[in-house]
Amino acid sequence: MARMGTQALRDSVERINTLPVLPGILKRLLGLIENPRVSLNQISDFVSSDPALASRVLKMVNSPVYGFPGRISSVNQGVILLGLNVVKGLLLGVTVFDLMQKSMVGLWEHSVGCAVVARIIAKRMGFREPEEISVGGLLHDLGKVILILRFPKEYGEAMELAEADGRTIGETEKDRFPANHASAGAWVARKWSFPKNLTDIMEYHHKPHLARVAPYQTAIVHLSDVLIRGRGYGFAGDRCVPPVNPATWERFQLTKEDMKKILAEAEDALEMTKDLIL
């Protein structure tokens, strides 16, 4: 691939739903969520019309990712409880599950782990809607899937470079593309009419100090990403554990005791998410 410019890459990324490898259900979902006037009833009907998708959604809603263990028995109940923005992200997460598994083994586990830890930290910080931050954890690396699907050869080379050089995949992406997975994820998030908070998280989860719309939420997902990498849960494209952004430490003032409690709670929660990984 000749070295392309940022705009050419963006144009290509935003046409992701034209790829023949995308499952039919994901294409239908994208048509639904790109409509800014889509209703909860339309979303509920869409999920209920596909038994496999409904089963996955209920499994996810009743997991530690969302914090309603064993309490949600119907799709409609789950949709109403979580609200439109969270449900959009949840649906995107479960419909790209197979693509994540095929494109980068371990990426789904990493994403689920990040979502679980993000929710735990958000609750400790007193956020009223930790589920929205959990969605950010689930989808923060969506740009990796998009780049892999669009440019499998080049992305494979970036992963090989990361392995050989001991660098992060975010760093080696820049050797092959004019922008990284964080930008790619944010581009499609805007195209798909996602909430600004979620777009901010996807765009700045490696540079949370630059987030303007959702700085605290972005910093939580950033910290969760580093912690789940350090735990060795899943695979995010490289074997590195990058440092936590200094501004995040300053923002949260977490003590060693706080971190121990977060990690202990995460261990229990991750144990309960095993059926989401299979």
VMD Tcl script that draws the C-alpha trace (Angstrom):
set ca {
  {0.00 0.00 0.00}
  {1.37 3.38 -0.98}
  {1.63 5.74 1.95}
  {-1.80 7.37 2.17}
  {-2.76 10.65 3.75}
  {-4.93 11.06 6.81}
  {-8.03 12.06 4.83}
  {-7.72 9.05 2.50}
  {-7.42 6.77 5.53}
  {-10.43 8.38 7.15}
  {-12.52 8.00 3.99}
  {-11.59 4.31 3.83}
  {-12.31 3.72 7.52}
  {-15.71 5.43 7.33}
  {-16.73 3.07 4.50}
  {-16.17 0.06 6.76}
  {-19.80 -1.07 6.46}
  {-19.28 -1.71 2.73}
  {-16.85 -4.57 3.44}
  {-18.19 -7.98 2.33}
  {-16.68 -9.66 5.44}
  {-19.05 -7.80 7.78}
  {-21.84 -10.06 9.10}
  {-25.32 -9.19 7.86}
  {-26.55 -8.48 11.38}
  {-23.79 -5.92 11.94}
  {-24.67 -4.15 8.68}
  {-28.33 -4.02 9.72}
  {-27.36 -2.74 13.18}
  {-25.21 0.02 11.68}
  {-28.14 1.11 9.52}
  {-30.20 1.33 12.71}
  {-27.79 3.18 14.99}
  {-26.71 5.66 12.32}
  {-30.27 7.00 12.51}
  {-30.15 9.75 15.18}
  {-33.90 9.33 15.78}
  {-33.81 5.59 16.47}
  {-36.03 4.63 19.43}
  {-35.62 2.16 22.29}
  {-38.54 0.15 20.87}
  {-36.84 -0.17 17.49}
  {-33.62 -1.34 19.19}
  {-35.54 -3.81 21.35}
  {-37.42 -5.23 18.34}
  {-34.14 -5.57 16.42}
  {-32.49 -7.56 19.22}
  {-35.54 -9.71 19.90}
  {-35.80 -10.68 16.22}
  {-32.47 -12.54 16.40}
  {-32.38 -15.29 19.09}
  {-28.57 -15.61 19.04}
  {-28.12 -11.85 19.45}
  {-30.78 -11.70 22.19}
  {-28.99 -14.47 24.09}
  {-25.66 -12.67 23.87}
  {-27.17 -9.38 24.95}
  {-28.84 -10.94 28.00}
  {-25.65 -12.75 28.93}
  {-23.68 -9.49 28.73}
  {-26.27 -7.43 30.63}
  {-26.32 -9.97 33.47}
  {-22.52 -10.06 33.69}
  {-20.18 -7.93 35.85}
  {-19.65 -5.72 32.79}
  {-22.99 -4.05 33.54}
  {-23.71 -4.99 37.13}
  {-27.18 -6.58 36.95}
  {-26.17 -10.18 37.79}
  {-29.05 -12.57 37.13}
  {-31.64 -9.79 37.38}
  {-32.51 -9.10 33.72}
  {-34.77 -11.71 32.14}
  {-35.94 -9.94 28.96}
  {-34.35 -7.90 26.21}
  {-36.93 -5.14 26.66}
  {-36.16 -4.88 30.38}
  {-32.42 -4.67 29.68}
  {-32.85 -2.02 26.99}
  {-34.99 0.18 29.24}
  {-32.64 -0.16 32.22}
  {-29.48 0.61 30.27}
  {-30.82 3.37 28.05}
  {-30.26 4.12 24.39}
  {-26.60 5.23 24.45}
  {-25.39 2.26 26.50}
  {-27.45 -0.21 24.48}
  {-26.04 1.09 21.19}
  {-22.52 0.46 22.46}
  {-23.41 -2.91 23.95}
  {-24.96 -4.05 20.66}
  {-21.96 -2.92 18.67}
  {-19.72 -4.80 21.10}
  {-21.58 -8.10 20.87}
  {-22.00 -7.92 17.08}
  {-18.27 -7.33 16.47}
  {-17.43 -10.17 18.90}
  {-16.73 -12.68 16.11}
  {-14.74 -10.11 14.12}
  {-12.62 -9.38 17.19}
  {-12.00 -13.07 17.79}
  {-10.96 -13.65 14.19}
  {-8.96 -10.47 13.63}
  {-6.89 -10.47 16.82}
  {-7.08 -13.43 19.18}
  {-7.45 -12.08 22.71}
  {-8.80 -8.64 21.78}
  {-12.34 -9.47 22.91}
  {-11.01 -10.69 26.29}
  {-8.96 -7.50 26.65}
  {-12.01 -5.39 25.79}
  {-14.29 -7.21 28.25}
  {-11.61 -7.00 30.95}
  {-11.21 -3.27 30.38}
  {-14.99 -2.80 30.56}
  {-15.18 -4.69 33.87}
  {-12.34 -2.72 35.49}
  {-13.70 0.59 34.14}
  {-17.06 -0.07 35.77}
  {-15.42 -0.95 39.10}
  {-13.36 2.27 39.10}
  {-16.33 4.37 37.97}
  {-18.44 3.03 40.85}
  {-15.66 3.74 43.36}
  {-15.44 7.27 42.00}
  {-19.16 7.77 42.51}
  {-20.26 8.05 38.87}
  {-24.04 7.77 38.61}
  {-23.93 5.87 35.31}
  {-20.92 3.53 35.41}
  {-22.47 1.51 32.56}
  {-21.66 4.30 30.09}
  {-18.00 4.18 31.10}
  {-18.10 0.38 30.87}
  {-19.26 0.70 27.25}
  {-16.24 2.93 26.63}
  {-14.02 0.15 27.98}
  {-15.72 -2.41 25.75}
  {-15.32 -0.33 22.58}
  {-12.09 1.62 23.22}
  {-10.10 -0.55 20.78}
  {-12.74 -0.83 18.05}
  {-10.40 1.11 15.75}
  {-8.00 -1.85 15.77}
  {-10.69 -4.13 14.34}
  {-11.51 -1.58 11.66}
  {-7.87 -1.12 10.61}
  {-7.31 -4.90 10.57}
  {-10.38 -5.47 8.40}
  {-9.47 -2.68 5.98}
  {-5.70 -3.28 5.87}
  {-4.91 -6.81 7.11}
  {-1.39 -6.95 5.60}
  {-0.25 -3.59 6.95}
  {-1.78 -4.18 10.35}
  {-0.10 -7.58 10.54}
  {3.20 -5.82 9.86}
  {2.50 -3.33 12.66}
  {1.89 -6.21 15.06}
  {5.10 -7.92 13.98}
  {7.00 -4.68 14.55}
  {5.49 -4.35 18.02}
  {6.62 -7.88 18.86}
  {10.12 -7.42 17.42}
  {10.79 -3.95 18.85}
  {9.00 -4.25 22.19}
  {6.84 -1.25 21.33}
  {3.11 -0.73 21.74}
  {0.84 -1.39 18.79}
  {-0.22 2.27 18.97}
  {3.38 3.27 18.28}
  {3.96 0.83 15.41}
  {0.62 1.69 13.77}
  {2.20 5.06 13.01}
  {4.88 3.29 10.97}
  {2.20 1.92 8.64}
  {-0.65 4.45 8.81}
  {-0.99 8.24 9.05}
  {-3.25 7.82 12.13}
  {-3.69 5.18 14.82}
  {-6.57 3.01 16.05}
  {-7.79 5.68 18.47}
  {-8.43 8.10 15.59}
  {-9.99 5.35 13.46}
  {-12.39 4.42 16.26}
  {-13.39 8.04 16.81}
  {-14.05 8.60 13.09}
  {-16.57 5.77 12.87}
  {-18.06 6.66 16.28}
  {-18.94 10.10 14.89}
  {-20.24 8.63 11.66}
  {-22.43 6.21 13.64}
  {-23.91 9.03 15.76}
  {-22.40 7.79 19.00}
  {-22.56 10.03 22.10}
  {-19.76 12.57 22.43}
  {-18.62 11.03 25.73}
  {-18.04 7.66 24.08}
  {-16.29 9.23 21.09}
  {-13.98 11.12 23.46}
  {-13.07 7.89 25.27}
  {-12.29 6.09 22.00}
  {-10.20 8.97 20.67}
  {-8.18 9.80 23.79}
  {-7.90 6.60 25.83}
  {-4.10 6.74 25.38}
  {-3.95 10.52 25.94}
  {-6.66 11.22 28.51}
  {-5.24 14.64 29.32}
  {-6.42 15.80 25.86}
  {-10.06 14.74 26.37}
  {-12.39 17.72 26.56}
  {-15.92 16.30 26.58}
  {-15.42 13.40 29.02}
  {-12.02 13.82 30.73}
  {-12.82 11.78 33.86}
  {-14.48 8.94 31.93}
  {-11.59 8.83 29.45}
  {-9.05 8.75 32.28}
  {-10.91 5.82 33.87}
  {-10.81 3.79 30.65}
  {-7.13 4.72 30.19}
  {-6.30 3.44 33.68}
  {-8.42 0.31 33.16}
  {-6.63 -0.41 29.88}
  {-3.23 -0.26 31.59}
  {-4.38 -2.34 34.57}
  {-5.91 -5.10 32.45}
  {-2.75 -5.21 30.32}
  {-0.70 -5.52 33.49}
  {-2.96 -8.36 34.63}
  {-2.19 -10.16 31.34}
  {-5.88 -10.64 30.59}
  {-6.45 -10.93 26.86}
  {-4.26 -9.42 24.15}
  {-4.33 -5.84 22.84}
  {-1.86 -6.26 19.96}
  {1.42 -6.12 21.89}
  {3.04 -7.39 25.09}
  {3.71 -3.96 26.61}
  {2.29 -2.44 29.77}
  {2.52 1.32 29.14}
  {2.75 3.73 32.08}
  {-0.34 5.42 33.44}
  {-0.63 9.00 32.24}
  {0.67 11.27 35.07}
  {-2.38 13.53 34.81}
  {-4.60 10.51 35.55}
  {-2.76 9.76 38.81}
  {-3.12 13.40 39.78}
  {-6.79 13.48 38.82}
  {-7.80 10.45 40.90}
  {-5.29 10.51 43.79}
  {-5.55 6.73 44.18}
  {-3.60 5.17 47.05}
  {-1.92 1.76 47.03}
  {-4.78 0.53 49.20}
  {-7.32 1.80 46.64}
  {-5.49 -0.02 43.86}
  {-5.39 -3.26 45.86}
  {-9.15 -3.10 46.41}
  {-9.83 -2.35 42.74}
  {-7.65 -5.25 41.58}
  {-9.16 -7.65 44.13}
  {-12.68 -6.76 43.01}
  {-11.57 -7.09 39.38}
  {-10.26 -10.63 39.99}
  {-13.65 -11.76 41.29}
  {-15.49 -10.04 38.43}
  {-13.19 -11.43 35.72}
  {-13.79 -14.93 37.08}
  {-17.50 -14.36 36.52}
  {-17.04 -13.22 32.90}
  {-15.60 -16.48 31.62}
  {-18.79 -17.44 29.80}
  {-18.57 -14.20 27.80}
  {-15.22 -15.28 26.39}
  {-16.14 -18.72 25.11}
}
mol new
graphics top color blue
foreach p $ca { graphics top sphere $p radius 0.5 }
foreach p [lrange $ca 0 end-1] q [lrange $ca 1 end] { graphics top cylinder $p $q radius 0.2 }
display resetview
